[in-house]
């Protein structure tokens, strides 16, 4: 996934999705959905530059696998902005087999948070 977000080439993620999808079912993410997701992430959080696996949470019937994802960008005047958010993959046990149940970012900050950071950085420069 990260490689696809870094390069803009969906084929990397699509190959992984095909391996994880049930036979005969389409992957959970289409190329159009990927493009929209990538555009939205870059607009509101910056470029996804890396993900680091943090661990898992045992939720009895689910297990959540958690990554810390780092987004980076620069303000129009060149100040560096880094934001980190969590990405979670949820799995469950179904008929004795681990099965994918969902995934997504768990944003702690709203989409306008990056703009707030940029305003603060601009104010710091003027001091």
PAZAPA-4460 file (N, C-alpha, C; in steps of 0.05 Angstrom, whole numbers, plus 32768, in hexadecimal, padded with zeros to 4 digits):
% residues 127
    n_x    n_y    n_z   ca_x   ca_y   ca_z    c_x    c_y    c_z   seq   type   mol
   8011   7FE8   8000   8000   8000   8000   8012   8019   8000     1      X     A
   8025   801A   8012   8036   8031   8014   8045   8036   7FFA     2      X     A
   804F   8021   7FEE   805D   8023   7FD4   804B   8030   7FBF     3      X     A
   8032   8027   7FBE   801F   8033   7FAB   801A   8051   7FB1     4      X     A
   8017   8058   7FCA   8013   8074   7FD1   802B   8085   7FCA     5      X     A
   8043   807A   7FCF   805C   8088   7FC9   805F   808D   7FAB     6      X     A
   805A   8079   7F9B   805F   807A   7F7E   8047   8083   7F6E     7      X     A
   802F   8080   7F79   8017   8086   7F69   800E   806E   7F58     8      X     A
   801D   8058   7F59   8018   8041   7F49   8008   802C   7F59     9      X     A
   7FEE   802A   7F53   7FDC   8019   7F62   7FE3   7FFB   7F60    10      X     A
   7FF3   7FF3   7F4B   7FF8   7FD7   7F47   8005   7FC9   7F5F    11      X     A
   8015   7FD7   7F6E   8022   7FCB   7F85   800E   7FC2   7F9A    12      X     A
   7FFB   7FD4   7FA0   7FE6   7FCD   7FB4   7FD2   7FB9   7FA8    13      X     A
   7FCB   7FBD   7F8F   7FB8   7FAB   7F82   7FC2   7F8E   7F83    14      X     A
   7FDC   7F8A   7F7F   7FE7   7F6E   7F80   7FE3   7F62   7F9C    15      X     A
   7FE8   7F72   7FB1   7FE4   7F68   7FCC   7FC6   7F63   7FD1    16      X     A
   7FB5   7F75   7FC8   7F98   7F72   7FCD   7F8E   7F59   7FC0    17      X     A
   7F97   7F53   7FA8   7F8E   7F3B   7F9A   7F95   7F22   7FAA    18      X     A
   7FAC   7F21   7FB6   7FB4   7F0A   7FC6   7FA3   7F07   7FDF    19      X     A
   7F99   7F1D   7FEA   7F8A   7F1D   8003   7F6C   7F1B   7FFE    20      X     A
   7F63   7F1F   7FE6   7F46   7F1F   7FE0   7F3C   7F03   7FDC    21      X     A
   7F23   7EFF   7FE2   7F16   7EE5   7FDE   7F15   7EDF   7FC0    22      X     A
   7F19   7EC6   7FB9   7F17   7EBF   7F9C   7EFD   7EC7   7F90    23      X     A
   7EFE   7ED3   7F78   7EE6   7EDC   7F6A   7EDB   7EF6   7F73    24      X     A
   7EE6   7F02   7F88   7EDC   7F1C   7F91   7EF0   7F32   7F89    25      X     A
   7EE6   7F49   7F82   7EF9   7F5F   7F7B   7F08   7F69   7F94    26      X     A
   7F20   7F74   7F90   7F2E   7F7F   7FA7   7F1E   7F94   7FB5    27      X     A
   7F23   7F98   7FCF   7F14   7FAC   7FDF   7F19   7FC9   7FD7    28      X     A
   7F2F   7FCD   7FC8   7F36   7FE8   7FBF   7F3A   7FE8   7FA1    29      X     A
   7F2C   7FF8   7F93   7F2F   7FFB   7F76   7F44   8010   7F70    30      X     A
   7F4D   8011   7F57   7F60   8026   7F50   7F55   8042   7F53    31      X     A
   7F3B   8045   7F4C   7F2E   805F   7F4F   7F2D   8068   7F6D    32      X     A
   7F26   8055   7F7E   7F25   805B   7F9A   7F41   8061   7FA5    33      X     A
   7F55   8053   7F9C   7F71   8058   7FA4   7F79   8075   7F9C    34      X     A
   7F73   807C   7F83   7F7B   8097   7F7A   7F6D   80AD   7F8A    35      X     A
   7F53   80A9   7F90   7F45   80BD   7FA0   7F50   80BE   7FBD    36      X     A
   7F57   80A7   7FC8   7F62   80A6   7FE3   7F7D   80B4   7FE4    37      X     A
   7F8E   80AE   7FD0   7FA9   80B9   7FCF   7FA8   80D8   7FCC    38      X     A
   7F96   80E1   7FBB   7F93   80FE   7FB7   7F89   810C   7FD1    39      X     A
   7F76   8100   7FDE   7F6C   810B   7FF7   7F81   810B   800D    40      X     A
   7F90   80F6   8010   7FA5   80F4   8024   7FBB   8109   801F    41      X     A
   7FC3   810C   8006   7FD8   8120   8000   7FCE   813C   8004    42      X     A
   7FB5   8141   7FFE   7FAA   815C   8002   7FA8   8163   8020    43      X     A
   7F9F   8151   8030   7F9A   8158   804C   7FB0   8150   8060    44      X     A
   7FC0   813C   8059   7FD5   8133   806C   7FF1   8135   8061    45      X     A
   7FF4   8134   8046   800F   8134   803A   8014   811A   802C    46      X     A
   802D   8116   8024   8035   80FD   8017   803B   80E7   802B    47      X     A
   802F   80D0   8027   8034   80B9   8039   8050   80AF   8032    48      X     A
   8062   80B2   8046   807E   80AB   8041   8087   8090   804E    49      X     A
   8079   8088   8063   8081   806F   8070   806B   8066   8083    50      X     A
   806B   804C   8088   805A   8040   809C   806B   802D   80AD    51      X     A
   8067   802E   80C7   8076   801D   80DA   8062   800D   80EA    52      X     A
   8066   7FF2   80EA   8054   7FE1   80F9   8058   7FE5   8117    53      X     A
   8042   7FE9   8125   8043   7FEE   8142   803C   7FD5   8152    54      X     A
   8029   7FC5   8148   8021   7FAE   8157   8004   7FA7   8151    55      X     A
   7FF8   7F96   8162   7FDD   7F8E   815E   7FCD   7F90   8178    56      X     A
   7FB3   7F92   8175   7FA0   7F92   818C   7F8E   7F7A   8189    57      X     A
   7F8C   7F6B   819F   7F7A   7F54   819F   7F5F   7F5E   81A9    58      X     A
   7F4B   7F5D   8197   7F30   7F66   819D   7F1C   7F4F   81A0    59      X     A
   7F26   7F38   81A8   7F17   7F1F   81AC   7F0E   7F13   8191    60      X     A
   7EFB   7F20   8184   7EF2   7F15   816A   7F01   7F22   8152    61      X     A
   7F0F   7F37   8158   7F1F   7F44   8143   7F3C   7F47   814D    62      X     A
   7F4E   7F4B   813A   7F69   7F53   8141   7F6F   7F6B   812F    63      X     A
   7F78   7F81   813B   7F7F   7F99   812C   7F9D   7F9B   812A    64      X     A
   7FA8   7F9D   8112   7FC4   7FA1   810D   7FC9   7FBE   8107    65      X     A
   7FDB   7FCB   8115   7FDD   7FE8   8116   7FF8   7FF2   810B    66      X     A
   7FF7   8005   80F9   800F   8012   80EE   800E   8030   80F4    67      X     A
   8025   803B   80F8   8028   8059   80FA   8031   8062   80DE    68      X     A
   8021   8073   80D2   8026   807D   80B7   802F   809A   80B9    69      X     A
   8045   80A0   80AA   8050   80BB   80AB   804B   80C9   8090    70      X     A
   803F   80E1   8093   803A   80F2   807C   804C   810B   807D    71      X     A
   8057   8113   8067   8069   812A   8066   8061   813D   8050    72      X     A
   8065   8157   8055   8060   816B   8040   806F   8184   8048    73      X     A
   806E   8197   8036   807A   81B2   803C   8064   81C7   8037    74      X     A
   8066   81DC   8047   8054   81F2   8044   805C   8201   802A    75      X     A
   804B   8213   8020   8052   8222   8009   806C   8232   800C    76      X     A
   8073   8238   8025   808C   8247   802A   80A3   8235   8032    77      X     A
   80A0   821B   8030   80B6   8208   8034   80B9   81FC   8050    78      X     A
   80A7   8202   8063   80AA   81F6   807D   80A0   81D9   807B    79      X     A
   80AE   81C7   808A   80A9   81AB   808A   8092   81A4   809D    80      X     A
   807F   8193   8093   8068   818A   80A3   8068   816C   80A4    81      X     A
   8068   8160   80BC   8066   8143   80BF   804D   813D   80D0    82      X     A
   803D   812B   80C6   8025   8122   80D5   8026   8103   80D6    83      X     A
   8020   80F8   80ED   801E   80DB   80F0   8002   80D3   80F8    84      X     A
   7FF8   80BE   80EC   7FDE   80B3   80F2   7FE0   8095   80F2    85      X     A
   7FCB   8088   80FD   7FCB   806B   80FF   7FBB   805F   80E8    86      X     A
   7FC5   8048   80DF   7FB7   8038   80CA   7FB2   801C   80D7    87      X     A
   7F99   8013   80D4   7F91   7FFA   80E1   7F86   7FE6   80CD    88      X     A
   7F90   7FCD   80CF   7F84   7FB7   80BF   7F77   7FA5   80D3    89      X     A
   7F5D   7FA0   80D0   7F4E   7F8F   80E2   7F49   7F74   80D5    90      X     A
   7F4E   7F5F   80E5   7F4A   7F43   80DC   7F39   7F35   80F0    91      X     A
   7F2D   7F1F   80E8   7F1D   7F0E   80FA   7F22   7EF1   80F3    92      X     A
   7F1B   7EDF   8104   7F1D   7EC3   80FF   7F02   7EB8   80F6    93      X     A
   7F01   7EAD   80DE   7EE8   7EA3   80D3   7EEC   7E86   80C9    94      X     A
   7EDE   7E74   80D6   7EE2   7E57   80CF   7EFF   7E4E   80D1    95      X     A
   7F0C   7E58   80E6   7F28   7E50   80EB   7F3C   7E5E   80DA    96      X     A
   7F34   7E71   80C9   7F47   7E7E   80B7   7F46   7E9C   80BD    97      X     A
   7F5E   7EA9   80BE   7F5F   7EC6   80C1   7F54   7ED3   80A8    98      X     A
   7F42   7EE6   80AC   7F34   7EF3   8096   7F35   7F11   809A    99      X     A
   7F3B   7F1F   8084   7F3B   7F3C   8084   7F1F   7F47   8089   100      X     A
   7F1D   7F5B   809B   7F03   7F66   80A2   7F01   7F84   809C   101      X     A
   7F17   7F92   8098   7F16   7FAE   8092   7F31   7FBC   8097   102      X     A
   7F33   7FD4   808E   7F4C   7FE3   8092   7F46   8001   8090   103      X     A
   7F58   8011   8098   7F55   802E   8094   7F66   803E   80A8   104      X     A
   7F69   8057   80A1   7F77   806A   80B3   7F65   8071   80CB   105      X     A
   7F72   8075   80E2   7F64   807E   80FA   7F6F   8099   8100   106      X     A
   7F64   80AD   80F2   7F6E   80C9   80F4   7F68   80D5   810F   107      X     A
   7F7D   80DF   811C   7F7A   80EE   8135   7F74   810B   8130   108      X     A
   7F7B   8114   8118   7F78   8130   8111   7F65   8132   80F9   109      X     A
   7F55   8148   80F8   7F43   814B   80E1   7F52   8153   80C8   110      X     A
   7F45   8153   80B2   7F52   815A   8099   7F5E   8176   8098   111      X     A
   7F54   8188   80A9   7F5F   81A3   80A9   7F77   81A7   80BC   112      X     A
   7F7F   8191   80C9   7F95   8194   80DD   7FAF   819C   80D0   113      X     A
   7FB6   8192   80B8   7FCE   8199   80AA   7FCF   81B7   80A5   114      X     A
   7FB8   81C3   809D   7FB7   81E0   8099   7FBC   81EF   80B2   115      X     A
   7FB2   81E5   80C9   7FB7   81F2   80E3   7FD5   81F2   80E9   116      X     A
   7FE2   81DB   80E4   7FFF   81D9   80E8   800E   81ED   80D7   117      X     A
   8006   81EF   80BE   8012   8202   80AB   800F   821F   80B5   118      X     A
   7FF7   8226   80BF   7FF3   8242   80CA   8005   8247   80E2   119      X     A
   8008   8234   80F3   801A   8237   810A   8037   823B   8101   120      X     A
   803F   822B   80EE   805A   822D   80E4   805F   8248   80D7   121      X     A
   804B   8252   80C8   804D   826D   80BC   8050   8282   80D2   122      X     A
   8041   8280   80E7   8042   8293   80FD   805E   8292   810B   123      X     A
   8069   827A   810E   8083   8277   811A   8099   8285   8109   124      X     A
   8097   8283   80EF   80AA   828F   80DD   80AA   82AD   80DF   125      X     A
   8092   82B9   80E3   8090   82D6   80E5   809B   82E2   80FE   126      X     A
   809E   82D2   8113   80A8   82DC   812D   80C5   82E5   812B   127      X     A
***
